Amino acid sequence: MTPSASDFWTTAAPYVAALVAASAVLAAAWISHSGKISEFRQSWINDLRRDLADYAGAAEKWFQKWDELNNAPGDEREARCREELFPLTNQARVILWRIRLRFNPRRNANTAEDDALLENLLGLLDPGRIDPRNPDAAWLRLADATVEQARNILKREWEVTKRFPIFRR
């Protein structure tokens, strides 16, 4: 007696059903995992956006105080710098360090772009990068250019976040 097709499917059906169920479970786990990663990336982007704005504001406070103290008499200037400028510098640097900690320190395709942003953020606290003939306009140009760089990085990260999970990597 030869086995029939119905005998084959009767024997194979439980195995096929188990294979389909296992595949569905793995697919659901992958999609769930990818969705959670997307949530974390979105949170990372939101926190970075907030810190970039906070840093720009803190750096502008520093710049305004630096500009004011730059015109003060020598003896008064040194004492006021310690008392008034240092706390503003420290506040801005704490935010900058938090921003730096968010970026990947290992070499990757985005390292140059990320490092350029971090360098320009640091430049917002560097009086040497400000044209003394028109310091307000010079600082604002530097700040605007830095914000544009940040916008490009935030857009890049958002594009990665919104991709379908299977194609993310």
Backbone as a printed PyTorch tensor [residue, N CA C, xyz], in Angstrom:
tensor([[[ 0.8340, -1.1490,  0.0000],
         [ 0.0000,  0.0000,  0.0000],
         [ 0.8990,  1.2380,  0.0000]],

        [[ 0.5750,  2.1790, -0.8670],
         [ 1.3850,  3.3940, -0.9970],
         [ 0.7040,  4.5160, -0.2240]],

        [[ 1.5300,  5.3180,  0.3660],
         [ 0.9430,  6.4300,  1.1150],
         [ 0.3320,  7.4330,  0.1600]],

        [[-0.7710,  7.9940,  0.5170],
         [-1.4520,  8.9860, -0.3290],
         [-1.0660, 10.3890,  0.1210]],

        [[-1.4640, 11.3540, -0.7020],
         [-1.1680, 12.7570, -0.3940],
         [-1.8630, 13.1810,  0.8980]],

        [[-3.0480, 12.6600,  1.1300],
         [-3.7550, 13.0410,  2.3510],
         [-3.0490, 12.4930,  3.5810]],

        [[-2.4520, 11.2980,  3.4590],
         [-1.6880, 10.7610,  4.5860],
         [-0.4700, 11.6510,  4.8770]],

        [[ 0.1870, 12.1250,  3.8140],
         [ 1.3590, 12.9950,  3.9760],
         [ 0.9630, 14.2690,  4.7170]],

        [[-0.1130, 14.9410,  4.2780],
         [-0.5320, 16.1990,  4.9000],
         [-1.0600, 15.9790,  6.3080]],

        [[-1.6500, 14.8370,  6.5580],
         [-2.1120, 14.5490,  7.9060],
         [-0.9190, 14.4630,  8.8510]],

        [[ 0.1610, 13.8680,  8.3730],
         [ 1.3660, 13.7440,  9.1900],
         [ 2.1200, 15.0750,  9.2720]],

        [[ 2.2130, 15.8150,  8.1600],
         [ 3.0270, 17.0390,  8.0930],
         [ 2.3100, 18.2680,  8.6530]],

        [[ 1.0060, 18.2790,  8.7090],
         [ 0.2450, 19.4700,  9.1020],
         [ 0.6760, 20.0440, 10.4520]],

        [[ 0.8440, 19.2410, 11.4890],
         [ 1.2560, 19.8310, 12.7660],
         [ 2.6320, 20.5110, 12.6870]],

        [[ 3.5260, 19.9150, 11.9060],
         [ 4.8680, 20.4990, 11.7670],
         [ 4.8250, 21.8070, 10.9810]],

        [[ 4.0320, 21.8300,  9.9350],
         [ 3.8830, 23.0510,  9.1350],
         [ 3.2380, 24.1460,  9.9950]],

        [[ 2.2040, 23.8010, 10.7570],
         [ 1.5400, 24.7730, 11.6240],
         [ 2.5160, 25.3140, 12.6680]],

        [[ 3.3430, 24.4550, 13.2260],
         [ 4.3320, 24.8920, 14.2260],
         [ 5.3630, 25.8250, 13.5920]],

        [[ 5.7770, 25.5180, 12.3780],
         [ 6.7450, 26.3560, 11.6700],
         [ 6.1530, 27.7390, 11.3590]],

        [[ 4.9000, 27.7660, 10.9100],
         [ 4.2260, 29.0460, 10.6250],
         [ 4.0590, 29.8450, 11.9110]],

        [[ 3.6630, 29.1950, 12.9900],
         [ 3.4770, 29.8870, 14.2680],
         [ 4.8140, 30.4460, 14.7830]],

        [[ 5.8740, 29.6510, 14.6770],
         [ 7.1870, 30.1150, 15.1290],
         [ 7.6550, 31.3150, 14.2980]],

        [[ 7.4160, 31.2610, 13.0030],
         [ 7.7850, 32.3870, 12.1340],
         [ 6.9960, 33.6370, 12.5110]],

        [[ 5.7330, 33.4940, 12.7930],
         [ 4.9000, 34.6330, 13.1790],
         [ 5.3730, 35.2330, 14.5040]],

        [[ 5.7330, 34.3780, 15.4490],
         [ 6.2200, 34.8560, 16.7390],
         [ 7.5270, 35.6180, 16.5630]],

        [[ 8.4420, 35.0840, 15.7550],
         [ 9.7130, 35.7720, 15.5200],
         [ 9.5020, 37.1140, 14.8110]],

        [[ 8.6140, 37.1380, 13.8380],
         [ 8.3260, 38.3920, 13.1220],
         [ 7.7150, 39.4160, 14.0790]],

        [[ 6.7940, 38.9980, 14.9130],
         [ 6.1670, 39.9180, 15.8690],
         [ 7.2010, 40.4380, 16.8720]],

        [[ 8.0910, 39.5730, 17.3230],
         [ 9.1330, 39.9940, 18.2660],
         [10.0630, 41.0140, 17.6070]],

        [[10.4370, 40.7780, 16.3460],
         [11.3100, 41.7050, 15.6350],
         [10.6400, 43.0690, 15.4600]],

        [[ 9.3830, 43.0680, 15.0860],
         [ 8.6570, 44.3310, 14.8810],
         [ 8.4800, 45.0570, 16.2170]],

        [[ 8.1750, 44.3220, 17.2690],
         [ 8.0230, 44.9290, 18.5900],
         [ 9.3410, 45.5360, 19.0610]],

        [[10.4260, 44.7990, 18.8740],
         [11.7590, 45.2790, 19.2450],
         [12.1070, 46.5390, 18.4450]],

        [[11.8520, 46.5230, 17.1670],
         [12.1500, 47.6750, 16.3150],
         [11.2930, 48.8760, 16.7040]],

        [[10.0500, 48.6250, 17.0630],
         [ 9.1870, 49.7180, 17.5090],
         [ 9.7090, 50.3520, 18.7870]],

        [[10.2030, 49.5220, 19.7010],
         [10.7530, 50.0410, 20.9520],
         [12.0160, 50.8510, 20.6790]],

        [[12.8450, 50.3690, 19.7740],
         [14.0610, 51.1200, 19.4040],
         [13.6680, 52.4670, 18.8060]],

        [[12.6300, 52.4800, 17.9770],
         [12.1640, 53.7370, 17.3910],
         [11.7120, 54.7090, 18.4790]],

        [[11.0320, 54.1920, 19.4990],
         [10.6170, 55.0520, 20.6100],
         [11.8330, 55.6600, 21.3110]],

        [[12.8580, 54.8270, 21.5520],
         [14.0640, 55.3230, 22.2080],
         [14.7820, 56.3470, 21.3390]],

        [[14.8530, 56.0950, 20.0250],
         [15.4940, 57.0490, 19.1130],
         [14.7340, 58.3670, 19.1020]],

        [[13.4130, 58.3010, 19.0990],
         [12.6230, 59.5320, 19.0940],
         [12.8540, 60.3170, 20.3860]],

        [[12.9380, 59.6220, 21.4960],
         [13.2370, 60.2750, 22.7690],
         [14.6280, 60.9030, 22.7260]],

        [[15.5930, 60.1920, 22.1450],
         [16.9630, 60.7040, 22.0000],
         [16.9580, 61.9820, 21.1690]],

        [[16.2210, 61.9760, 20.0680],
         [16.1270, 63.1510, 19.2030],
         [15.4920, 64.3190, 19.9520]],

        [[14.4000, 64.0680, 20.6580],
         [13.7230, 65.1410, 21.4010],
         [14.6270, 65.7380, 22.4770]],

        [[15.3330, 64.8780, 23.2060],
         [16.2370, 65.3610, 24.2510],
         [17.4050, 66.1360, 23.6510]],

        [[17.9270, 65.6630, 22.5290],
         [19.0090, 66.3800, 21.8620],
         [18.5250, 67.7440, 21.3760]],

        [[17.3550, 67.7890, 20.7960],
         [16.7840, 69.0600, 20.3260],
         [16.6560, 70.0530, 21.4890]],

        [[16.1550, 69.5740, 22.6140],
         [15.9890, 70.4320, 23.7920],
         [17.3520, 70.9260, 24.2950]],

        [[18.3230, 70.0260, 24.3770],
         [19.6460, 70.4260, 24.8610],
         [20.3360, 71.3890, 23.8980]],

        [[20.1540, 71.2060, 22.6060],
         [20.7490, 72.1340, 21.6450],
         [20.1740, 73.5370, 21.8210]],

        [[18.8680, 73.6210, 21.9960],
         [18.2400, 74.9290, 22.2050],
         [18.6820, 75.5350, 23.5410]],

        [[18.7220, 74.7080, 24.5990],
         [19.1680, 75.2030, 25.9000],
         [20.6140, 75.6890, 25.8390]],

        [[21.4500, 74.9500, 25.1200],
         [22.8510, 75.3390, 25.0020],
         [22.9850, 76.6610, 24.2430]],

        [[22.2520, 76.8070, 23.1510],
         [22.3210, 78.0680, 22.3940],
         [21.9140, 79.2340, 23.2860]],

        [[20.8750, 79.0470, 24.0850],
         [20.4540, 80.1020, 25.0050],
         [21.4950, 80.3930, 26.0710]],

        [[22.0980, 79.3490, 26.6360],
         [23.1320, 79.5380, 27.6610],
         [24.3770, 80.1900, 27.0600]],

        [[24.7240, 79.8020, 25.8490],
         [25.8880, 80.3990, 25.1850],
         [25.6300, 81.8680, 24.8650]],

        [[24.3920, 82.1940, 24.5170],
         [24.0910, 83.6040, 24.2510],
         [24.1710, 84.4270, 25.5300]],

        [[23.7040, 83.8850, 26.6490],
         [23.8570, 84.5860, 27.9350],
         [25.3370, 84.8220, 28.2250]],

        [[26.1420, 83.7720, 27.9990],
         [27.5810, 83.9000, 28.2150],
         [28.1510, 84.9980, 27.3170]],

        [[27.7750, 84.9680, 26.0410],
         [28.3110, 85.9530, 25.1010],
         [27.9490, 87.3780, 25.5110]],

        [[26.7050, 87.5950, 25.8960],
         [26.2850, 88.9420, 26.2890],
         [27.0720, 89.4210, 27.5130]],

        [[27.2820, 88.5250, 28.4800],
         [28.0540, 88.8910, 29.6710],
         [29.5170, 89.1120, 29.2950]],

        [[30.0670, 88.2660, 28.4410],
         [31.4500, 88.4380, 27.9930],
         [31.6160, 89.7790, 27.2840]],

        [[30.6880, 90.1270, 26.4170],
         [30.7480, 91.3910, 25.6830],
         [30.6880, 92.5700, 26.6520]],

        [[29.8290, 92.4670, 27.6630],
         [29.7280, 93.5320, 28.6720],
         [31.0350, 93.6650, 29.4530]],

        [[31.5890, 92.5300, 29.8880],
         [32.8090, 92.5590, 30.6980],
         [34.0430, 92.8970, 29.8720]],

        [[33.9860, 92.6470, 28.5960],
         [35.1220, 92.9420, 27.7190],
         [35.4170, 94.4380, 27.6960]],

        [[34.4220, 95.2570, 27.9640],
         [34.5930, 96.7010, 27.9580],
         [34.7960, 97.2740, 29.3670]],

        [[34.8360, 96.4290, 30.3790],
         [35.0320, 96.8900, 31.7610],
         [36.5150, 97.1700, 32.0130]],

        [[36.8390, 98.0410, 32.9980],
         [38.2440, 98.2920, 33.3490],
         [38.9380, 97.0130, 33.8170]],

        [[40.2530, 96.9260, 33.6400],
         [41.0450, 95.7210, 33.8870],
         [40.8610, 95.0770, 35.2350]],

        [[41.0040, 95.8340, 36.3280],
         [40.9010, 95.2440, 37.6770],
         [39.4860, 94.7500, 37.9480]],

        [[38.5370, 95.5520, 37.5680],
         [37.1360, 95.1870, 37.7720],
         [36.7690, 93.9940, 36.9000]],

        [[37.3090, 93.9590, 35.7030],
         [36.9910, 92.9080, 34.7330],
         [37.3590, 91.5260, 35.2710]],

        [[38.5590, 91.4010, 35.8090],
         [39.0150, 90.0950, 36.2830],
         [38.1240, 89.5530, 37.3990]],

        [[37.8010, 90.3970, 38.3560],
         [36.9460, 89.9670, 39.4700],
         [35.5420, 89.6290, 38.9850]],

        [[34.9950, 90.4340, 38.1110],
         [33.6450, 90.1750, 37.6000],
         [33.6040, 88.9230, 36.7270]],

        [[34.6970, 88.6660, 36.0030],
         [34.7310, 87.4380, 35.1860],
         [34.6030, 86.2100, 36.0690]],

        [[35.3560, 86.2080, 37.1760],
         [35.2750, 85.0680, 38.0970],
         [33.8810, 84.9310, 38.6840]],

        [[33.2910, 86.0540, 39.0740],
         [31.9970, 86.0180, 39.7570],
         [30.8130, 85.8300, 38.8150]],

        [[30.8570, 86.4730, 37.6660],
         [29.6830, 86.5010, 36.7970],
         [29.8080, 85.6330, 35.5500]],

        [[31.0010, 85.5830, 34.9790],
         [31.1600, 84.8640, 33.7150],
         [31.3450, 83.3640, 33.9140]],

        [[32.1240, 82.9860, 34.9540],
         [32.3680, 81.5600, 35.1800],
         [31.0820, 80.7540, 35.3560]],

        [[30.1180, 81.2030, 36.1740],
         [28.8910, 80.3980, 36.3200],
         [28.1460, 80.2070, 34.9890]],

        [[28.1440, 81.2310, 34.1570],
         [27.4770, 81.1120, 32.8540],
         [28.2320, 80.1450, 31.9440]],

        [[29.5580, 80.2140, 31.9870],
         [30.3780, 79.2930, 31.1940],
         [30.1260, 77.8590, 31.6370]],

        [[30.1270, 77.6620, 32.9520],
         [29.9240, 76.3210, 33.4940],
         [28.5530, 75.7730, 33.1210]],

        [[27.5360, 76.6050, 33.2270],
         [26.1770, 76.1660, 32.8700],
         [26.1150, 75.7370, 31.4060]],

        [[26.7130, 76.5140, 30.5250],
         [26.7090, 76.1700, 29.1010],
         [27.5020, 74.8930, 28.8420]],

        [[28.6570, 74.7630, 29.4830],
         [29.4850, 73.5660, 29.2520],
         [28.8140, 72.2850, 29.7570]],

        [[28.0830, 72.3630, 30.8280],
         [27.3540, 71.1780, 31.3120],
         [26.3820, 70.6920, 30.2370]],

        [[25.6840, 71.6220, 29.6140],
         [24.7480, 71.2410, 28.5430],
         [25.5270, 70.6960, 27.3500]],

        [[26.6500, 71.3480, 27.0160],
         [27.4690, 70.8800, 25.8910],
         [27.9820, 69.4660, 26.1470]],

        [[28.4270, 69.1990, 27.3470],
         [28.9150, 67.8520, 27.6640],
         [27.7940, 66.8260, 27.5620]],

        [[26.5950, 67.2040, 27.9560],
         [25.4480, 66.2960, 27.8220],
         [25.1850, 66.0140, 26.3420]],

        [[25.3200, 67.0290, 25.5080],
         [25.1490, 66.8450, 24.0600],
         [26.2320, 65.9100, 23.5360]],

        [[27.4770, 66.1550, 23.9140],
         [28.5890, 65.3110, 23.4440],
         [28.3950, 63.8560, 23.8360]],

        [[27.8600, 63.6220, 25.0370],
         [27.6630, 62.2540, 25.5060],
         [26.6250, 61.4970, 24.6780]],

        [[25.8060, 62.2090, 23.9350],
         [24.7850, 61.5510, 23.1150],
         [25.3510, 61.0110, 21.8020]],

        [[26.4810, 61.5300, 21.3700],
         [27.0160, 61.1310, 20.0730],
         [27.9460, 59.9350, 20.1940]],

        [[27.9310, 59.1100, 19.1540],
         [28.7530, 57.9070, 19.1100],
         [30.2240, 58.2960, 19.0270]],

        [[31.0620, 57.8350, 19.9820],
         [32.4770, 58.2010, 19.9430],
         [33.2860, 57.3760, 18.9340]],

        [[32.7180, 56.2970, 18.4410],
         [33.4310, 55.4340, 17.4910],
         [33.2880, 55.9650, 16.0710]],

        [[34.2730, 55.6850, 15.2630],
         [34.2490, 56.1120, 13.8630],
         [33.0650, 55.4680, 13.1550]],

        [[32.3420, 56.2870, 12.3970],
         [31.2390, 55.7870, 11.5900],
         [31.0200, 56.7640, 10.4430]],

        [[30.0170, 56.5200,  9.6400],
         [29.7720, 57.3540,  8.4610],
         [29.4160, 58.7940,  8.8260]],

        [[28.9640, 59.0360, 10.0460],
         [28.5170, 60.3710, 10.4470],
         [29.5020, 61.1030, 11.3560]],

        [[30.6480, 60.5170, 11.6200],
         [31.5930, 61.0940, 12.5720],
         [32.0070, 62.5120, 12.1960]],

        [[32.3400, 62.7480, 10.9450],
         [32.8130, 64.0830, 10.5330],
         [31.7250, 65.1370, 10.7510]],

        [[30.4990, 64.8090, 10.3780],
         [29.3890, 65.7560, 10.5390],
         [29.1040, 66.0190, 12.0270]],

        [[29.1170, 64.9650, 12.8270],
         [28.8740, 65.1080, 14.2610],
         [29.9850, 65.9180, 14.9280]],

        [[31.2380, 65.6150, 14.5780],
         [32.3680, 66.3420, 15.1710],
         [32.3590, 67.8120, 14.7700]],

        [[31.9720, 68.1120, 13.5350],
         [31.8960, 69.5130, 13.0960],
         [30.8510, 70.2740, 13.9170]],

        [[29.7110, 69.6330, 14.1730],
         [28.6890, 70.2820, 15.0010],
         [29.2270, 70.5420, 16.4000]],

        [[29.8410, 69.5360, 17.0080],
         [30.3570, 69.7000, 18.3650],
         [31.4200, 70.8000, 18.4200]],

        [[32.2590, 70.8780, 17.4070],
         [33.2840, 71.9260, 17.3400],
         [32.6450, 73.3080, 17.2390]],

        [[31.6080, 73.4340, 16.4250],
         [30.9330, 74.7250, 16.2810],
         [30.1370, 75.0960, 17.5290]],

        [[29.5900, 74.1070, 18.2070],
         [28.9230, 74.4000, 19.4790],
         [29.9250, 74.9620, 20.4880]],

        [[31.0810, 74.3370, 20.5620],
         [32.1300, 74.8360, 21.4510],
         [32.5570, 76.2390, 21.0390]],

        [[32.5590, 76.5170, 19.7440],
         [32.9400, 77.8240, 19.2410],
         [32.0240, 78.9510, 19.6910]],

        [[30.8030, 78.6050, 20.1000],
         [29.9010, 79.6390, 20.6030],
         [30.3920, 80.2410, 21.9200]],

        [[31.3450, 79.5480, 22.5730],
         [31.9360, 80.0530, 23.8190],
         [33.3820, 80.5120, 23.6060]],

        [[33.7630, 80.7530, 22.3700],
         [35.1420, 81.1250, 22.0470],
         [35.1890, 82.5550, 21.5160]],

        [[35.6710, 83.4970, 22.3260],
         [35.7150, 84.8890, 21.8720],
         [36.6110, 85.0840, 20.6440]],

        [[37.5550, 84.1920, 20.4410],
         [38.4480, 84.2920, 19.2890],
         [37.7360, 84.0790, 17.9570]],

        [[36.5680, 83.4980, 17.9800],
         [35.8150, 83.2560, 16.7410],
         [34.8190, 84.3750, 16.4420]],

        [[34.8800, 85.4350, 17.2420],
         [33.9240, 86.5220, 17.0920],
         [34.6530, 87.7580, 16.5540]],

        [[34.1380, 88.3090, 15.4810],
         [34.7190, 89.5170, 14.8730],
         [34.5150, 90.7010, 15.8270]],

        [[35.6100, 91.3270, 16.3100],
         [35.4710, 92.4140, 17.2850],
         [34.8240, 93.6810, 16.7170]],

        [[34.7860, 93.8090, 15.3900],
         [34.1790, 95.0090, 14.8040],
         [32.6680, 95.0110, 14.9610]],

        [[32.0570, 93.8420, 14.9460],
         [30.6050, 93.7400, 15.1070],
         [30.3100, 92.4280, 15.8360]],

        [[30.5940, 92.3700, 17.1280],
         [30.5060, 91.0930, 17.8460],
         [29.1060, 90.4850, 17.8770]],

        [[28.0740, 91.3150, 18.0320],
         [26.7150, 90.7620, 18.1010],
         [26.3500, 90.0260, 16.8130]],

        [[26.5880, 90.6750, 15.6890],
         [26.2560, 90.0610, 14.3960],
         [27.1280, 88.8400, 14.1310]],

        [[28.3980, 88.9010, 14.5050],
         [29.3090, 87.7750, 14.2840],
         [28.8760, 86.5600, 15.1030]],

        [[28.5350, 86.7990, 16.3760],
         [28.1060, 85.6770, 17.2180],
         [26.8030, 85.0800, 16.6910]],

        [[25.8830, 85.9440, 16.2810],
         [24.6020, 85.4640, 15.7740],
         [24.7730, 84.6470, 14.4920]],

        [[25.6680, 85.0630, 13.6080],
         [25.9470, 84.2750, 12.3880],
         [26.4920, 82.9000, 12.7510]],

        [[27.4130, 82.8670, 13.7020],
         [27.9840, 81.5910, 14.1550],
         [26.8950, 80.7060, 14.7730]],

        [[26.0470, 81.3090, 15.5910],
         [24.9650, 80.5460, 16.2260],
         [23.9870, 80.0150, 15.1750]],

        [[23.6190, 80.8400, 14.2110],
         [22.6880, 80.3950, 13.1610],
         [23.2750, 79.2630, 12.3320]],

        [[24.5500, 79.3680, 11.9790],
         [25.2000, 78.2960, 11.2110],
         [25.2270, 76.9930, 12.0100]],

        [[25.4590, 77.1030, 13.3020],
         [25.4950, 75.9190, 14.1660],
         [24.1090, 75.2900, 14.2830]],

        [[23.0890, 76.1190, 14.4060],
         [21.7160, 75.6050, 14.4700],
         [21.3530, 74.8960, 13.1650]],

        [[21.7930, 75.4200, 12.0330],
         [21.5160, 74.7560, 10.7460],
         [22.1950, 73.3890, 10.6930]],

        [[23.4220, 73.3050, 11.1820],
         [24.0930, 72.0020, 11.2490],
         [23.2920, 71.0410, 12.1190]],

        [[22.8340, 71.5220, 13.2510],
         [22.0650, 70.6800, 14.1690],
         [20.7740, 70.2130, 13.5080]],

        [[20.1190, 71.0980, 12.7750],
         [18.8840, 70.7150, 12.0830],
         [19.1360, 69.5770, 11.1010]],

        [[20.2590, 69.6260, 10.3910],
         [20.5860, 68.5560,  9.4460],
         [20.8180, 67.2320, 10.1670]],

        [[21.4830, 67.2810, 11.2960],
         [21.7230, 66.0460, 12.0580],
         [20.4140, 65.5070, 12.6220]],

        [[19.5670, 66.3770, 13.1480],
         [18.2720, 65.9280, 13.6660],
         [17.4260, 65.3190, 12.5470]],

        [[17.4570, 65.9070, 11.3600],
         [16.7160, 65.3650, 10.2180],
         [17.2760, 64.0000,  9.8280]],

        [[18.6030, 63.8770,  9.8130],
         [19.2400, 62.5980,  9.4870],
         [18.7750, 61.5200, 10.4590]],

        [[18.7660, 61.8360, 11.7320],
         [18.3640, 60.8510, 12.7330],
         [16.8770, 60.5300, 12.6350]],

        [[16.0610, 61.5220, 12.3110],
         [14.6320, 61.2770, 12.1450],
         [14.3850, 60.3540, 10.9570]],

        [[15.1270, 60.5430,  9.8720],
         [14.9660, 59.6830,  8.6920],
         [15.2760, 58.2260,  9.0460]],

        [[16.2780, 57.9990,  9.8620],
         [16.5980, 56.6360, 10.2970],
         [15.4690, 56.0920, 11.1630]],

        [[14.9270, 56.9140, 12.0390],
         [13.8870, 56.4740, 12.9590],
         [12.6090, 56.0840, 12.2340]],

        [[12.2440, 56.8130, 11.2090],
         [10.9560, 56.5490, 10.5690],
         [10.9930, 55.4400,  9.5230]],

        [[12.1740, 54.9240,  9.1900],
         [12.2360, 53.8030,  8.2400],
         [11.5270, 52.5760,  8.8050]],

        [[10.9930, 51.7610,  7.9050],
         [10.3720, 50.5150,  8.3190],
         [11.4170, 49.6510,  9.0190]],

        [[11.0620, 48.9810, 10.1130],
         [12.0490, 48.2820, 10.9410],
         [12.9570, 47.3240, 10.1870]],

        [[12.4630, 46.6250,  9.1840],
         [13.2910, 45.6470,  8.4850],
         [14.4400, 46.3260,  7.7420]],

        [[14.2190, 47.5460,  7.2730],
         [15.2330, 48.2280,  6.4700],
         [16.0670, 49.2090,  7.2770]],

        [[15.9250, 49.2400,  8.5760],
         [16.5710, 50.2300,  9.4100],
         [18.0890, 50.1130,  9.3820]],

        [[18.6220, 48.9690,  9.4310],
         [20.0760, 48.8160,  9.5820],
         [20.7460, 49.0430,  8.3100]]])
